[in-house]
C-alpha cells in the first residue's frame, strides 16, 4: 500500500509539472519595448559622436596621401602608412554606420531617411577602403574615390534635418567643445564627491571609549572624401 501511495503521488506531481510546462509554452511572448524617439538635441549629439571620428580619420588619410606623393616623387614605392590610414577610415566608417543604427532608440521622423542615407554611404566607404588599402603607389596616388559626391550630399542633408551647422568641421568642433565641457564637469563633480565627507562622520579620535581598538596586522596578513 505504501508503494502505491508513492507511485500515485509521483504520478500527480508529474501531471502537475506537465501542466505547468504546457502553460509556460503557451504563454504569449512579451512585446519588445518601443524604441525611444530621440530628441533633436540627443539625435544631433548621437550623429556627431558617430561621424566626427570618421572625419578625423579622413584628415589623417589626407596627410598620408601627401606623404605618399612625396615618397613617389623620390622613387619610393612603400605604402604602409597610407594603407594603415585607409584601413582606419574603413574601420571608423563601419563603426559609425553601426552607431547610426541604434536598436533601442529611433531617429526623429524628419531625419530617418537622411540618416539612413549617410549610413549606407559609410558602409560603402568601408568596403571601398578595404580594397583601396591594397593599391600600389602608382594607383593609390591618383585614385578617385567612388561615391564622394553622393556621400557629401547625404551628409549635408542629414545635418540640415538634425538642425546641425551646415559646415561639417564647424559642427564637429562645436560637438567636441561640448563634450570637453561635459567631461570636465563630470570630473569636477566626481572629485568633489570624493573630498566631501558626511557631516555626521566622527573623526577617528572621537570614537566611543568602549570601542575596541583595531589590531594592526603584520605585512604578511594584509591583503572623419566628404565630411560627414
C-alpha positions as CSV (number, residue, x, y, z in Angstrom):
1,X,0.0,0.0,0.0
2,X,2.8,2.4,0.8
3,X,4.4,1.8,-2.6
4,X,1.1,2.6,-4.4
5,X,0.8,5.8,-2.4
6,X,4.3,6.9,-3.5
7,X,3.5,6.0,-7.1
8,X,0.2,7.9,-7.0
9,X,1.9,10.9,-5.5
10,X,4.7,10.7,-8.2
11,X,2.1,10.5,-11.0
12,X,0.2,13.5,-9.6
13,X,3.4,15.5,-9.4
14,X,4.4,14.6,-13.0
15,X,0.9,15.6,-14.2
16,X,1.2,18.9,-12.4
17,X,4.7,19.6,-13.8
18,X,3.4,18.8,-17.3
19,X,0.5,21.2,-17.0
20,X,2.9,23.9,-15.8
21,X,5.2,23.2,-18.7
22,X,2.3,23.5,-21.1
23,X,1.2,26.7,-19.5
24,X,4.7,28.1,-19.9
25,X,4.9,27.1,-23.5
26,X,1.5,28.5,-24.3
27,X,2.3,31.9,-22.7
28,X,2.5,34.7,-25.3
29,X,6.0,36.2,-25.7
30,X,6.4,39.7,-24.3
31,X,6.3,42.5,-26.8
32,X,9.7,44.3,-27.0
33,X,9.5,47.9,-25.7
34,X,9.1,50.7,-28.2
35,X,12.3,52.4,-29.1
36,X,12.9,55.8,-27.6
37,X,12.4,58.6,-30.1
38,X,15.5,60.8,-29.8
39,X,15.0,64.5,-29.2
40,X,16.6,66.9,-31.6
41,X,19.5,67.6,-29.2
42,X,20.2,63.9,-28.5
43,X,19.8,63.0,-32.1
44,X,22.3,65.6,-33.2
45,X,24.8,64.5,-30.5
46,X,24.5,60.9,-31.4
47,X,25.0,61.6,-35.1
48,X,28.1,63.7,-34.5
49,X,29.6,61.3,-32.0
50,X,29.4,58.7,-34.8
51,X,30.6,60.7,-37.8
52,X,33.1,63.1,-36.4
53,X,35.7,60.3,-35.7
54,X,35.3,59.3,-39.4
55,X,36.1,62.8,-40.5
56,X,39.2,62.8,-38.3
57,X,40.3,59.5,-39.9
58,X,39.8,61.1,-43.4
59,X,42.0,64.1,-42.3
60,X,44.8,61.7,-41.2
61,X,44.4,59.9,-44.5
62,X,44.9,63.2,-46.4
63,X,48.2,63.7,-44.6
64,X,49.3,60.2,-45.6
65,X,48.3,60.7,-49.2
66,X,50.5,63.9,-49.3
67,X,53.4,61.9,-47.9
68,X,52.8,59.1,-50.4
69,X,53.1,61.5,-53.3
70,X,56.3,63.0,-51.9
71,X,57.7,59.5,-51.5
72,X,56.7,58.6,-55.0
73,X,58.5,61.7,-56.4
74,X,61.6,60.4,-54.7
75,X,61.3,57.0,-56.2
76,X,60.0,55.2,-53.1
77,X,57.2,52.7,-53.5
78,X,56.2,51.9,-49.9
79,X,52.6,52.4,-49.0
80,X,52.5,51.2,-45.3
81,X,51.4,54.5,-43.8
82,X,48.8,55.1,-46.5
83,X,47.4,51.5,-46.1
84,X,47.1,51.8,-42.4
85,X,45.3,55.2,-42.6
86,X,43.0,53.9,-45.3
87,X,42.1,50.8,-43.2
88,X,41.4,53.2,-40.3
89,X,39.0,55.1,-42.4
90,X,37.2,51.9,-43.3
91,X,37.0,50.8,-39.6
92,X,35.8,54.2,-38.5
93,X,33.1,54.2,-41.2
94,X,31.8,50.7,-40.4
95,X,31.8,51.6,-36.7
96,X,29.9,54.9,-37.4
97,X,27.3,53.0,-39.5
98,X,26.6,50.7,-36.6
99,X,26.2,53.7,-34.2
100,X,23.7,55.3,-36.6
101,X,21.5,52.2,-36.3
102,X,20.7,52.1,-32.6
103,X,18.4,49.2,-31.6
104,X,16.7,50.9,-28.6
105,X,16.3,54.4,-30.0
106,X,14.7,55.9,-33.0
107,X,15.7,59.0,-35.0
108,X,13.3,61.9,-35.3
109,X,10.8,61.3,-38.2
110,X,12.2,64.3,-40.1
111,X,15.7,62.7,-40.2
112,X,15.1,59.0,-40.6
113,X,15.7,58.9,-44.4
114,X,18.6,61.3,-44.3
115,X,20.5,59.4,-41.5
116,X,19.8,56.1,-43.4
117,X,21.4,57.6,-46.5
118,X,24.5,58.5,-44.5
119,X,24.6,55.1,-43.0
120,X,24.6,53.5,-46.5
121,X,27.4,55.7,-47.7
122,X,29.5,54.9,-44.7
123,X,29.2,51.1,-45.3
124,X,30.0,51.7,-49.0
125,X,33.1,53.6,-47.9
126,X,34.2,50.9,-45.5
127,X,34.1,48.3,-48.3
128,X,35.9,50.6,-50.7
129,X,38.6,51.5,-48.2
130,X,39.5,47.8,-47.7
131,X,40.2,47.4,-51.4
132,X,42.0,50.8,-51.9
133,X,44.3,50.0,-49.0
134,X,46.0,47.3,-51.1
135,X,46.6,49.5,-54.2
136,X,50.2,50.0,-55.3
137,X,51.7,53.5,-55.0
138,X,51.2,54.5,-58.7
139,X,47.4,53.8,-58.4
140,X,46.9,55.0,-54.9
141,X,48.2,58.5,-55.6
142,X,45.8,59.1,-58.4
143,X,42.8,57.1,-57.1
144,X,39.4,58.9,-57.3
145,X,37.0,58.0,-54.5
146,X,33.8,56.5,-55.8
147,X,30.6,58.0,-54.4
148,X,32.3,61.0,-52.8
149,X,29.7,63.5,-54.2
150,X,26.8,61.3,-53.1
151,X,28.3,61.0,-49.6
152,X,28.7,64.7,-49.4
153,X,25.1,65.4,-50.3
154,X,23.8,62.8,-47.9
155,X,25.8,64.2,-45.1
156,X,24.7,67.8,-45.8
157,X,21.0,66.7,-45.8
158,X,21.4,64.8,-42.6
159,X,23.0,67.8,-40.8
160,X,20.1,70.0,-42.1
161,X,17.5,67.5,-40.9
162,X,19.1,67.3,-37.5
163,X,19.4,71.1,-37.1
164,X,23.2,71.0,-37.1
165,X,25.6,73.6,-38.6
166,X,25.8,73.3,-42.4
167,X,29.6,73.0,-42.3
168,X,30.9,69.6,-41.1
169,X,34.0,70.9,-39.4
170,X,32.1,73.6,-37.5
171,X,29.5,71.0,-36.4
172,X,32.3,68.7,-35.1
173,X,34.2,71.4,-33.5
174,X,31.2,72.5,-31.5
175,X,30.4,69.0,-30.5
176,X,34.0,68.4,-29.3
177,X,33.9,71.6,-27.2
178,X,30.6,70.5,-25.7
179,X,32.0,67.0,-24.9
180,X,35.1,68.5,-23.3
181,X,32.9,70.8,-21.1
182,X,30.7,67.9,-20.1
183,X,33.7,65.7,-19.3
184,X,35.3,68.4,-17.2
185,X,32.1,68.9,-15.3
186,X,31.8,65.2,-14.6
187,X,35.4,65.1,-13.4
188,X,34.8,68.0,-11.1
189,X,31.7,66.5,-9.7
190,X,33.5,63.2,-9.0
191,X,36.4,65.0,-7.3
192,X,34.0,67.0,-5.1
193,X,32.1,63.9,-4.0
194,X,35.4,62.2,-3.1
195,X,36.7,65.0,-1.0
196,X,33.4,65.8,0.8
197,X,32.7,63.7,4.0
198,X,29.3,63.3,5.6
199,X,28.7,65.8,8.4
200,X,27.7,63.1,10.8
201,X,31.0,61.2,10.4
202,X,33.1,61.3,13.5
203,X,36.9,61.6,13.4
204,X,38.8,58.5,14.3
205,X,39.9,60.2,17.6
206,X,36.3,60.8,18.8
207,X,35.2,57.1,18.7
208,X,33.4,55.9,21.9
209,X,35.8,54.8,24.6
210,X,34.1,51.4,24.7
211,X,35.0,50.6,21.2
212,X,37.8,48.1,20.9
213,X,41.0,49.3,19.1
214,X,41.7,47.7,15.8
215,X,44.8,45.4,16.0
216,X,47.3,46.3,13.3
217,X,48.0,43.4,11.1
218,X,51.5,42.4,10.0
219,X,52.5,42.9,6.4
220,X,52.1,39.2,5.8
221,X,48.5,39.4,6.9
222,X,47.5,42.5,4.9
223,X,45.7,41.6,2.0
224,X,36.1,61.6,-40.1
225,X,36.5,62.3,-49.0
226,X,33.3,64.1,-47.9
227,X,32.9,65.2,-44.4
228,X,30.0,63.7,-42.5
